[in-house]
Amino acid sequence: MLDVTKDAALTRKPRYIVVEGPIGVGKSSLVRKLGERLDARMIFEQVDENPFLEGFYKDSRKYAFQTQLFFLLSRFQQQRELAQQDLFAQNTVSDYLFAKDKI
């Protein structure tokens, strides 16, 4: 049996946590709760800013690439801004994994 009180790696506070899953399962809600609990910086997928998302829901074949590319570029920008900040000062919780796209 694993004793987490004796394992230093498991008792340390993580610096970067990713909550990943399909649309509508509560990723953002969990990120908010974890962020508040851990006093962490929270990073969210820029869903409302994606100008292709409405078109994607109407015709996914036509708008899939543009929609995904927008998300990829916005994630890249967020990660770039994060890299410029002091990573040792604060923990981060995100509702997406940057490396998941294979575009």
Secondary structure, 3 states (H helix, E strand, C coil): CCCCCCCHHHHCCCCEEECCCCCCCCHHHHHHHHHHHHCCEEECCCCCCCCCHHHHHHCHHHHHHHHHHHHHHHHHHHHHHHHHCCCCCCCEEECCCHHHCCC
